[in-house]
Amino acid sequence: MNVQHYKPKNKTLKKYIAGYYFMTKGESKLPSRYLTFPTNYPIVSTSQNSDVKFDFEKIIVTPSKNKRIVTDLVVRYTKPFEVFYQEPVNEITIKFKPLGLNRFVTNLSDYLTNRFDIDFQPFDDLHLAMQSIFSQPVRHEQIELLENYWLSKLKDVELSRLEKIVDDLESKYSITEISKRNKISRQYLNKIFLKNLGKTASEYRKVYKFRKALMNFKNVNNLTELSFESLFYDQSHFIKEFKSLTDIKPSQFFKDIGTNKEVAWLFL
């Protein structure tokens, strides 16, 4: 697979962006179909001269005769979905940390009502800027342009309370305990999560533990140990939750799936 992954070079961007990757038309060896699995990272993908269509649990990317830029946002999914490329395209995908995209897009909640948004245009100059980046043939200069563009959109936003709640959800506290610690009801907790992260607190917690299991897998000896290391009550609970997100038993998943930090893809 010839997809180049990068971490932000800028120290400020590192706080809010987990990474990004480039696909290049004519060079990418990415298989035409793959499955991707739930994540809490908002994903913004921009493709050049392509049509993007969302079907049931499937994203279809086809070449377009029109010279155009398409940007889509993927936020909320709790099942694997298939990505199908009719042929390789020029594409840049950015993976934002939880609440990271909120630092750049002031009206983000307007886009979080759906799991997928195929017309994500939070800035008037987004597509013009992305066209300029695609037109730059040198990768390190593309990276500089990309990072400078997002730095120019950075806002001074007060998110400390939400960040504290996210930290609580990534701990051993139960949802009920988290509500009490922050002096809010479970209903309100879900309301502010849907508004700011596009998913409920329970969905966030479930996906977090799944991703934690992916990270821990290579450092444990068996599924029982993996269950506890990943904040599950026991192995049976782990298997049930894991299968609900992947449609695959953990034993089969880890046999078939690449589990590096960058991506969890099953090539079809």
URZIQUI-V342582 format. One record per residue. N is the residue number from 0. RES is the residue in three letters. PSI is psi as a letter, one per 20 degrees, with the letter a starting at -180 (* if undefined). OMEGA is omega in degrees with one decimal (NA if undefined). Layout:
BEGIN
((N RES PSI OMEGA) (N RES PSI OMEGA))
END
This chain:
BEGIN
((0 MET p -175.8) (1 ASN m 175.3) (2 VAL p -173.6) (3 GLN o 179.5) (4 HIS q -179.8) (5 TYR q 169.1) (6 LYS q 177.9) (7 PRO p 176.4) (8 LYS h -178.6) (9 ASN p -176.2) (10 LYS h 179.8) (11 THR g 179.8) (12 LEU h 179.3) (13 LYS h 179.6) (14 LYS h -170.0) (15 TYR i -178.6) (16 ILE p 179.9) (17 ALA h -179.4) (18 GLY r 176.7) (19 TYR r 177.8) (20 TYR q -178.1) (21 PHE p 165.6) (22 MET p -178.7) (23 THR p -179.5) (24 LYS p 178.4) (25 GLY i -179.2) (26 GLU h -173.9) (27 SER p 175.2) (28 LYS j 179.1) (29 LEU p 176.0) (30 PRO q -173.7) (31 SER i 178.2) (32 ARG p 171.7) (33 TYR r 173.8) (34 LEU q 173.1) (35 THR q -169.0) (36 PHE r -172.9) (37 PRO q 178.4) (38 THR q 174.6) (39 ASN j 179.0) (40 TYR o 170.7) (41 PRO p -175.3) (42 ILE p 178.0) (43 VAL o -179.3) (44 SER p 176.9) (45 THR p 178.7) (46 SER q -176.4) (47 GLN p 176.0) (48 ASN l -177.9) (49 SER q 169.6) (50 ASP p 179.9) (51 VAL p -178.6) (52 LYS p 175.6) (53 PHE p 174.3) (54 ASP a -179.6) (55 PHE o 179.5) (56 GLU k -177.1) (57 LYS p 171.9) (58 ILE p -177.8) (59 ILE p 179.9) (60 VAL p -178.9) (61 THR q 178.4) (62 PRO q 179.4) (63 SER q 177.1) (64 LYS i 179.7) (65 ASN p 175.1) (66 LYS o -173.1) (67 ARG r 174.1) (68 ILE p 178.3) (69 VAL p 177.1) (70 THR p 178.8) (71 ASP q -179.4) (72 LEU p 176.4) (73 VAL p -175.9) (74 VAL g -167.7) (75 ARG o 170.4) (76 TYR p -176.2) (77 THR j 175.1) (78 LYS q 175.4) (79 PRO q 172.9) (80 PHE q -176.5) (81 GLU p 171.7) (82 VAL p -177.0) (83 PHE p 174.8) (84 TYR p 176.0) (85 GLN h 171.4) (86 GLU r -178.3) (87 PRO q -179.2) (88 VAL r 169.0) (89 ASN p -175.6) (90 GLU q 173.9) (91 ILE p -178.9) (92 THR p -180.0) (93 ILE p 177.8) (94 LYS o -179.5) (95 PHE q 174.4) (96 LYS q 175.8) (97 PRO p -176.5) (98 LEU i 179.4) (99 GLY g -178.3) (100 LEU h 178.3) (101 ASN h 179.6) (102 ARG i -175.4) (103 PHE h -174.2) (104 VAL o -174.6) (105 THR h -179.4) (106 ASN k -174.5) (107 LEU h -178.3) (108 SER h 177.6) (109 ASP h -176.6) (110 TYR i -171.8) (111 LEU j -179.9) (112 THR h 179.2) (113 ASN q 176.7) (114 ARG h -177.9) (115 PHE q 174.6) (116 ASP o -174.8) (117 ILE j 178.4) (118 ASP l -176.5) (119 PHE o -179.3) (120 GLN m -178.0) (121 PRO i -179.2) (122 PHE q -178.1) (123 ASP h -175.4) (124 ASP j -175.2) (125 LEU g -174.6) (126 HIS h 176.4) (127 LEU g 179.7) (128 ALA g -179.4) (129 MET h 176.5) (130 GLN h 178.2) (131 SER h 179.6) (132 ILE g 177.9) (133 PHE h -176.6) (134 SER i 179.6) (135 GLN o -174.4) (136 PRO i -175.6) (137 VAL p -173.0) (138 ARG g -176.3) (139 HIS h 176.2) (140 GLU h 172.6) (141 GLN g -179.8) (142 ILE g 179.9) (143 GLU g 178.6) (144 LEU g -178.9) (145 LEU g -178.1) (146 GLU h 178.6) (147 ASN h 179.8) (148 TYR g -178.2) (149 TRP h 174.7) (150 LEU h -179.5) (151 SER i -178.5) (152 LYS i -176.4) (153 LEU p -178.7) (154 LYS q 173.2) (155 ASP n -174.1) (156 VAL p 178.8) (157 GLU o -177.6) (158 LEU j -173.8) (159 SER h -179.8) (160 ARG g 179.0) (161 LEU h 178.6) (162 GLU h 177.0) (163 LYS g 179.3) (164 ILE h 176.5) (165 VAL g 177.2) (166 ASP g 178.0) (167 ASP g -179.8) (168 LEU h 179.2) (169 GLU j 178.2) (170 SER a -178.9) (171 LYS i 179.4) (172 TYR q 174.4) (173 SER r 178.6) (174 ILE g 178.4) (175 THR g 178.7) (176 GLU h 179.3) (177 ILE g 177.8) (178 SER g -179.6) (179 LYS g -179.5) (180 ARG h -177.0) (181 ASN j 174.2) (182 LYS l 176.1) (183 ILE r 178.1) (184 SER r 175.8) (185 ARG h 179.7) (186 GLN g 180.0) (187 TYR h 176.8) (188 LEU g 178.5) (189 ASN h -179.3) (190 LYS g -178.1) (191 ILE h 176.2) (192 PHE g 177.7) (193 LEU h -178.1) (194 LYS h -171.7) (195 ASN h -179.3) (196 LEU i 175.3) (197 GLY j 177.8) (198 LYS r 178.9) (199 THR r 178.1) (200 ALA h 179.7) (201 SER g 177.3) (202 GLU g 178.8) (203 TYR g -177.8) (204 ARG g -178.5) (205 LYS g 179.6) (206 VAL h 179.0) (207 TYR g -178.7) (208 LYS h 176.1) (209 PHE g 179.8) (210 ARG h 177.3) (211 LYS h 177.2) (212 ALA h 177.4) (213 LEU g -179.0) (214 MET h -174.4) (215 ASN i -168.4) (216 PHE g -175.0) (217 LYS i -176.6) (218 ASN j -179.2) (219 VAL r -175.1) (220 ASN h -177.5) (221 ASN r -176.8) (222 LEU h 178.3) (223 THR g 178.4) (224 GLU g 179.1) (225 LEU h 179.8) (226 SER g -177.2) (227 PHE h 179.4) (228 GLU h -177.0) (229 SER j 172.8) (230 LEU k 174.8) (231 PHE q -177.9) (232 TYR g -179.1) (233 ASP a -175.3) (234 GLN h -179.0) (235 SER h 176.7) (236 HIS g 178.4) (237 PHE g -178.5) (238 ILE g -179.5) (239 LYS g -178.4) (240 GLU g -179.3) (241 PHE g -178.2) (242 LYS h -180.0) (243 SER h -179.7) (244 LEU h -173.4) (245 THR i -172.8) (246 ASP j -178.4) (247 ILE q 174.2) (248 LYS q -178.4) (249 PRO g -178.4) (250 SER g 179.7) (251 GLN h -180.0) (252 PHE g -176.7) (253 PHE i 175.5) (254 LYS h -171.3) (255 ASP h -169.0) (256 ILE p 169.0) (257 GLY p -174.5) (258 THR k 176.3) (259 ASN r -173.7) (260 LYS h -172.2) (261 GLU h -168.0) (262 VAL q 172.7) (263 ALA n -174.9) (264 TRP p 171.3) (265 LEU o -177.4) (266 PHE p -175.3) (267 LEU * NA))
END
